[in-house]
Amino acid sequence: MSNSPQGRPGRADRAGRADRAGRADRADRGGRDGRDGRTDGAGTSVRTVACVNCGRNNRVPAAAEGSPRCGNCRAPLPWIAEAGDADFGEVAEQASLPVLIDLWATWCGPCRMVSPALEQVAADLAGRIKLVKVDIDKSPALARRFEVQAVPTLLILDHGRLVARQTGAAPANTLRHWVDESLSASHGPAGPASGRPR
């Protein structure tokens, strides 16, 4: 530590400690889904995601055109975001991919149990779905709009249209089957003729 002539910490040391404290505070605010607390220039939250194919870290915004891909190897990345009353339309309803909505609450034990399963489904279906988490205590208008009676409540939206709904926790394989069935029912059978992946 460098000292000023008066024996007090120098300005550079104080600035360094403040910067480290700021980084720690942002990491603490990261939330349940691992957001890194940063925003892009427009104020949209950004999450850092490691590519499962090459291991490179990528910044993935909550709202964007298309679907996220690794900047290094171009593999599809899991798209996981948080939304609230103010940004739900931009983050979820305007998404180009089908969206799996997790309506949850911090006090809900089953919500905490199903969260890793939902993130696994998002990783398994990277490039095909987007997972959006909504804390109903912070977003009461969305809880009313979707008539949430119990949590977790899971919804699937396709271009803003509700196509499926389920309440309660389930293991990843059951959730994956439910998502696949719901998307097949809303789009018709997947396959080469439809241009959709199986």
C-alpha positions in Angstrom: 0.0 0.0 0.0 1.5 3.4 -0.9 1.2 6.1 1.6 0.9 9.8 1.1 3.5 12.1 2.9 1.0 12.4 5.8 1.0 8.6 6.4 -2.5 8.1 5.1 -3.4 5.7 2.2 -2.9 7.4 -1.2 -5.7 8.3 -3.6 -4.8 5.3 -5.9 -5.2 2.9 -3.0 -8.6 4.3 -2.0 -9.8 4.2 -5.6 -8.6 0.6 -5.9 -10.5 -0.5 -2.8 -13.6 1.3 -4.0 -13.4 -0.4 -7.3 -13.0 -3.8 -5.7 -15.9 -3.1 -3.4 -18.0 -2.0 -6.3 -17.3 -5.3 -8.2 -18.1 -7.3 -5.1 -21.4 -5.4 -4.6 -22.4 -6.0 -8.3 -21.6 -9.7 -7.9 -23.7 -9.9 -4.8 -26.7 -8.3 -6.7 -26.3 -10.9 -9.4 -29.5 -12.7 -8.4 -30.7 -16.2 -8.6 -29.9 -16.6 -12.3 -26.3 -15.6 -12.2 -26.5 -12.3 -14.0 -23.3 -10.4 -13.6 -25.0 -7.1 -12.7 -23.9 -5.2 -15.8 -26.0 -3.6 -18.4 -25.5 -2.8 -22.0 -25.6 0.9 -23.1 -29.4 0.8 -23.3 -29.9 -0.4 -19.7 -30.8 -4.0 -20.6 -29.3 -6.5 -18.2 -26.5 -8.7 -19.5 -25.5 -12.2 -18.3 -22.1 -13.8 -18.9 -22.5 -17.4 -20.2 -19.7 -19.9 -20.8 -20.0 -21.8 -24.1 -20.3 -25.5 -23.5 -18.6 -26.2 -26.9 -15.4 -24.1 -26.6 -15.5 -22.7 -23.0 -15.3 -19.0 -24.1 -17.3 -16.5 -22.0 -20.0 -14.6 -23.9 -22.1 -11.6 -22.9 -25.8 -12.3 -23.5 -28.3 -9.5 -23.2 -31.8 -10.0 -21.8 -33.4 -8.7 -25.0 -32.0 -8.9 -28.5 -32.9 -10.0 -32.1 -32.4 -13.6 -33.0 -30.8 -16.0 -30.5 -27.4 -15.8 -28.8 -24.4 -17.6 -30.3 -20.8 -18.0 -29.1 -18.6 -15.3 -30.5 -15.8 -17.8 -30.9 -17.3 -21.0 -32.3 -20.9 -19.8 -33.2 -22.5 -22.6 -31.1 -26.0 -21.7 -29.7 -25.9 -20.4 -26.1 -28.5 -20.9 -23.4 -30.6 -17.7 -23.2 -31.6 -17.0 -19.6 -32.9 -13.6 -18.5 -34.9 -11.9 -15.8 -37.9 -9.7 -16.5 -40.4 -7.6 -14.5 -43.5 -5.5 -15.0 -41.5 -2.8 -16.8 -39.5 -4.9 -19.3 -41.5 -8.1 -19.8 -42.8 -7.0 -23.2 -39.3 -6.4 -24.6 -37.6 -9.4 -22.9 -40.3 -12.1 -23.3 -43.2 -11.1 -25.6 -41.0 -9.7 -28.4 -38.6 -12.6 -28.4 -38.0 -14.4 -31.7 -37.8 -17.7 -29.9 -40.5 -19.5 -27.9 -40.1 -18.4 -24.2 -40.4 -20.5 -21.1 -41.5 -18.2 -18.3 -40.7 -19.1 -14.7 -43.0 -17.2 -12.3 -41.4 -17.7 -9.0 -40.9 -16.2 -5.5 -37.8 -15.9 -3.2 -39.7 -17.5 -0.3 -40.8 -20.6 -2.3 -38.8 -23.8 -1.7 -40.0 -25.6 -4.8 -39.1 -22.6 -6.9 -35.5 -22.9 -5.7 -35.6 -26.6 -6.5 -36.9 -26.3 -10.0 -34.6 -23.4 -11.0 -31.6 -25.7 -11.8 -33.9 -28.0 -13.8 -35.2 -25.1 -15.9 -31.7 -23.9 -16.5 -30.7 -27.4 -17.7 -33.7 -27.4 -20.1 -32.6 -24.0 -21.4 -29.1 -25.3 -21.9 -30.3 -28.5 -23.6 -32.6 -26.5 -25.9 -30.1 -23.6 -26.5 -31.0 -21.8 -29.7 -34.6 -23.1 -29.6 -36.0 -21.5 -26.4 -35.4 -18.6 -24.1 -35.9 -18.9 -20.3 -37.3 -15.8 -18.6 -37.6 -15.7 -14.8 -40.1 -13.4 -13.2 -40.2 -12.7 -9.4 -43.9 -12.3 -8.7 -43.3 -10.3 -5.5 -41.4 -7.7 -7.6 -43.8 -7.9 -10.5 -47.4 -8.0 -9.2 -48.9 -6.8 -12.4 -47.6 -9.9 -14.2 -48.8 -12.2 -11.4 -52.3 -10.7 -11.8 -52.1 -10.8 -15.6 -51.2 -14.5 -15.6 -53.5 -15.3 -12.7 -50.8 -16.9 -10.6 -52.4 -18.9 -7.8 -49.3 -21.0 -6.9 -45.6 -20.9 -7.6 -43.7 -22.0 -9.5 -46.0 -21.4 -12.4 -44.5 -22.1 -15.8 -45.7 -20.7 -19.1 -44.7 -21.1 -22.7 -45.2 -18.1 -24.9 -44.7 -18.2 -28.6 -44.4 -14.7 -30.2 -46.4 -13.4 -27.1 -49.1 -16.0 -27.4 -49.6 -18.3 -24.4 -49.4 -22.0 -25.6 -48.9 -23.9 -22.4 -49.1 -23.6 -18.6 -48.0 -25.8 -15.7 -47.9 -25.3 -12.0 -45.4 -27.0 -9.6 -41.9 -28.3 -9.7 -40.7 -31.2 -11.8 -37.4 -32.8 -12.7 -35.5 -31.6 -15.8 -36.5 -34.6 -18.0 -40.2 -34.1 -17.3 -39.9 -30.3 -17.9 -38.0 -31.0 -21.2 -40.8 -33.4 -22.3 -43.4 -30.8 -21.4 -41.6 -28.1 -23.4 -41.1 -30.3 -26.4 -44.8 -31.4 -26.4 -46.1 -27.9 -26.0 -43.9 -26.5 -28.8 -44.9 -29.4 -31.1 -48.6 -28.8 -30.4 -48.3 -25.1 -31.1 -46.2 -25.5 -34.4 -47.2 -29.0 -35.6 -44.8 -31.9 -35.8 -41.1 -31.1 -35.9 -39.1 -32.5 -38.7 -37.4 -31.8 -42.1 -40.6 -30.8 -43.9 -41.4 -28.1 -41.2 -37.8 -26.7 -41.2 -37.8 -27.1 -37.4 -35.3 -29.3 -35.5 -36.6 -32.5 -34.0 
